[in-house]
Amino acid sequence: MCGIVAYIGSEQARPVLLEGLKRLEYRGYDSAGIAMLNGGLHIARTVGRVRVLEQKIDGDDHFNGTIGIAHTRWATHGGVTEQNAHPHSDDADRGHGVVLVHNGIIENHASLKTWLLSKGHTFASETDTEVLTHLIGELYEGDLAAAVRAALREVEGAYAIAVICSEQPDVLVAARRGSPLLIGVSDSGYIVASDAQAIVAHTSRVADLDEEIVATITRDAFHTADLDNIEVTAKLRELEVSLDEIELGDHAHYMFKEILEQPQAMRRCLRGRINVRDGEVILGGLGDHARELIRSKRVIFLGQGTALHAGMLGEYLMEDLAKVPAETDFASEFRYRNPIIEEGTVVVAVSQSGETADTLAGIREAGERGAMTIGLVNVVGSSIPNATDAGVYLRVGPEVGVASTKAFLGQVMAATMFAMFLGRRRFLSNTQTVRLLGELEGIPDKLERVCGLSDEAEQIAKRYIHRDNWLFLGRGYNYPVALEGALKLKELSYIHAEGMPAAEMKHGPIALIDEGMPAVFIATRNSQYRKVLSNIEEVKSRGADVIAVATEGDDEIRGLADEVFYVPDAPEPLQPLLTIVPLQLLAYHAALLRGHDVDKPRNLAKSVTVE
């Protein structure tokens, strides 16, 4: 949620900042703003996309400086207005020219604002961010970093901030707690950003800011200290993201590009982790904890949105392949309901970004209660891997499209390997493991065929996009797939869609079915195939139009369904890795046909870093 870019160095800051904002726009795109120091303080803010901001400052020489900060916003406090857009400054009349951009939420902003009002401050926005800016200005005594440290000692909540001050035009200050922030080190200066994608075009060397660390950056160097000004050493690392991976290339949309990247992404996810010949799953991140994991008595998967659906599949896989009791929970509910954590409990955080606030809070709660904690995360160096005992990186590459596709498949693949890692040590024979690993190794090739269903998805979408209510139905492993398919359609096309177990449909929701209502069934040949066919007949008899995802060679389904997506056969535990792709394509084309921005759906942001 929201994107931060800041620069200090020897080059012009404006192109660096605007390019960075465009690369981060998937994190929030309600409004955007920029502040520069160039013979004084200059601020521009706009409602809308970054291109609107770019047009506003085009040709304005005030924005030709070599130090500046910029932001693209996803609104949390205050409506989408120019006054609420970042950057925010302290008082125009009595301030010190302190300007700040911020990701996160200042939870005690109301009490801080009351105190600042008593000191004579006046506010121009509805945001919690402006309160923090005024607080820094109130505490400023000639040393910006010292004022930032003093202010942050009074703050409750999450933040990633970049701050400049007109009275110190050669200093940039950055800090974080609970929201990511990186410092890129290039030959021309330093780039601070909330995501590596804003940095990778300029340098591959970065330093991760740790929790409650403040960085003081000049044109020649930077140093880091905690809130008590005790110096800490920031370690440089090489980014694992390449510029080619985040470029759109010949594709019209990032989402379509990322759907088509799924076969190769799954190959990367598997590479070096399975040994089919010997029936081994090698997960280096879990190896040191193998004995403890083998003795586990219960596994809890935590996630939100798409990650929750991947966790549900992890639950099914864990009980099926490893015979370990498992459950899935909304991370947002887990933390607050006083969960029971017994000896032998393993809690698994599932997250693309590794920064999901609810999931991060949940995993910390689980760790404090004595659970072993595991992360299934895509972004290297993010907060969840740092907060867990061990984990598995997805290795699917950067995902720019706000609606997750290849990261979901990576999460399911990682959960599958995790279940097999435990299953081989607890329950699965070598013969069973060799057979299943051989099938798993073949999934990327089968995905190549499924990704070729785009034209069929477009034609089916054309026939049904006028319908405003859809049902997605599945049983067993395909129930979470139904939930994910419905979520994709909702996110992208703004069509109301509900996913549910196929058997649940007749316990109430069947009342919704009217003539021509689309009912999407995941109806592959598996242990519950016959029961799904019965469910199809139930909705057909009430006038629904059935869209089925079925196994190649299944001619029987043709006599029941109005439309069929065929996917290659696979063992039941692996079928979700194939059956979700036609539903991704269906949602993609439905959104395009309705004229929506598939990469940046309304009201959504890629990384939800606030609770």
JORA-V259050 format. One line per field, one symbol per residue. phi: phi as a letter, one per 30 degrees, with the letter a starting at -180 (. if undefined). burial: I if it has 16 or more other ideal C-beta (glycine too) atoms within 10 Angstrom, else O. A space follows every 50 residues. Layout:
phi = ???
burial = ???
This chain:
phi = .ibcbbbblccddedddddddddcdddlbdaaabbbcaikcbbbbbdjdd dddeddceidddccdcbabaabcbdbcjddbddddddcbdeddcdcidbb cbcjbddcdddddedddddjdbbcbccdddddddddddcdbjbddddddd dddccckcabbbbbbddbdcbbcbaaaibdabcdccdclbccadadddcd dcaccbcdddehccccccdcabbbaddcicdbcdcdbcdcccdedcddid ddbdddedddddedddddddeicbbdeciccccedcedceddddddcabc ccabiedddddddeedddddcchcebabbdedcedcchddcceidccccc addibeddddddddddddcjddcbccbcddidddedccdalbddicidcc edddbdddddddddddddddededdbbddddddeddddddddeedddedd ddddddddddeedbdddcbbcbbabhedddddddddddddecciddbbca deddedckdddddbdiddbcccbddadcedddeddddddddcjdcccccb dejddddddccdbbccbddaeedcdedcdddedddddedddddcicdddb ddicbdcccbd
burial = IIIIIIIIIOOIIIOIIIIIIIIIIIIIIIIIIIIIIIOOIIIIIIIOII OOIIOOIOOOOOIOIIIIIIIIIIIIIIOOOOIIIIIIIIIOOOIIIIII IIIIIIOOIOOIIOOIOOOOIOIOIOIIIIIIIIIIIIIIOOIIIIIIII IIOOIOIIIIIIIIIIOIIOIIIIIIIIIIIIIIIIOIIIIIIIIIIIII IIIIOIIIIIOIIIIIIIIOOIOIIOIOOOOOOIOOOOIIIOOOOIOOOO OOIIIIIIIIIIIOIIOIIIOOIIOIOOIIIOIOIIOOIOOOIOOIOIII IIIIIIIIIIIIIIIIIIOIIIOIOIOIIIIIOIIOOOIOIOOIIIIIII IIIIIIIIIIIIIIIIIOOOIIIIIIIIIIIIIIIOIIIIIIIIIIIIII IIIIIIIIIIIIIIIIIIIIIIIIOOOIOOOOIIOIIOIIOOIIOIIOOI IOIIOIIIOIIOOIIOOOOIIIIIIIIIIIIIIIIIIIIIIIIIIOIIII IIOOIOOOOOOOIOOOIIIIIIIIIIOIIOOIIOIIOIIIOOOIIIIIII IOOIOOIOOIIIIIIIIIIIOIIIIIIIIIIIIIIIIIIIIIOOOIOIII IOOIIIIIIII
